[in-house]
Amino acid sequence: MEHTAGPWEVVPESIRFSEPYGYTIDTKEGHITFIHNDHGDQKANARLIAAAPDLLEALKSIQNDLNSKLDPKTRVIIESVVKKAEGKE
């Protein structure tokens, strides 16, 4: 199963005490998820999640274009991350 196509964007949700209460990750097709916690890092988490499709695409591009030139350790890391993102791990 493929992930929802990007781009994904971070949208502040319901303002409380003049700060966003949480963040929604949205696409043209609708909501992906809602991020909220009491640790104050929900915006950073939301940005990282929203960047996931672009990060995966960048890793695949590096893997395809530079695979033979990569350090073996770097190659293993990239392969592992791509497999994890694609549910093949």
C-alpha positions as CSV (number, residue, x, y, z in Angstrom):
1,M,0.0,0.0,0.0
2,E,1.3,3.4,-1.0
3,H,1.3,6.4,1.3
4,T,-0.8,9.4,0.6
5,A,0.8,11.5,-2.0
6,G,2.4,14.8,-0.9
7,P,2.9,17.5,-0.5
8,W,1.8,17.4,3.1
9,E,1.5,20.6,5.1
10,V,1.2,21.6,8.7
11,V,-1.9,23.5,9.7
12,P,-2.4,25.0,13.2
13,E,-5.6,23.9,14.9
14,S,-7.9,25.4,17.4
15,I,-6.1,28.3,19.1
16,R,-6.0,28.1,22.9
17,F,-4.3,30.6,25.1
18,S,-3.1,32.4,21.9
19,E,-1.1,29.3,20.9
20,P,-2.2,26.5,18.6
21,Y,-3.7,23.5,20.6
22,G,-2.2,21.1,18.0
23,Y,-1.4,20.7,14.4
24,T,-3.1,18.8,11.5
25,I,-1.1,17.3,8.7
26,D,-3.1,18.0,5.6
27,T,-2.9,17.1,1.9
28,K,-5.1,18.1,-1.1
29,E,-7.0,14.8,-0.3
30,G,-7.7,15.7,3.3
31,H,-6.3,15.1,6.8
32,I,-3.4,12.7,7.5
33,T,-3.2,13.0,11.2
34,F,-3.5,15.4,14.2
35,I,-0.6,16.1,16.4
36,H,-1.0,17.2,20.0
37,N,0.9,16.6,23.3
38,D,1.7,18.5,26.4
39,H,5.5,18.6,25.8
40,G,5.5,21.6,23.6
41,D,7.2,19.8,20.7
42,Q,4.1,19.1,18.6
43,K,4.9,21.7,16.0
44,A,8.4,20.2,15.5
45,N,6.9,16.7,15.3
46,A,4.2,17.9,12.8
47,R,6.9,19.5,10.6
48,L,8.9,16.3,10.6
49,I,5.9,14.2,9.7
50,A,4.9,16.6,6.9
51,A,8.4,16.4,5.4
52,A,8.3,12.6,5.3
53,P,7.2,12.2,1.6
54,D,9.8,14.6,0.5
55,L,12.5,13.0,2.6
56,L,11.6,9.6,1.2
57,E,11.7,10.9,-2.3
58,A,15.1,12.5,-1.7
59,L,16.5,9.3,-0.2
60,K,15.3,7.2,-3.2
61,S,16.9,9.7,-5.6
62,I,20.2,9.5,-3.7
63,Q,19.9,5.8,-3.7
64,N,19.3,5.6,-7.5
65,D,21.8,8.3,-8.6
66,L,24.7,7.8,-6.2
67,N,24.4,4.2,-4.9
68,S,27.7,3.0,-6.2
69,K,29.5,6.1,-4.9
70,L,28.1,5.9,-1.4
71,D,30.0,4.8,1.6
72,P,28.8,1.2,2.4
73,K,27.6,2.3,5.9
74,T,25.6,5.2,4.4
75,R,24.1,2.8,1.7
76,V,22.9,0.4,4.5
77,I,21.3,3.3,6.4
78,I,19.5,4.6,3.3
79,E,18.3,1.1,2.3
80,S,17.0,0.5,5.8
81,V,15.2,3.8,6.1
82,V,13.5,3.3,2.6
83,K,12.5,-0.2,3.5
84,K,11.0,1.0,6.8
85,A,9.1,3.8,5.1
86,E,7.7,1.4,2.6
87,G,6.8,-1.3,5.1
88,K,9.3,-3.8,3.8
89,E,11.3,-4.1,7.0
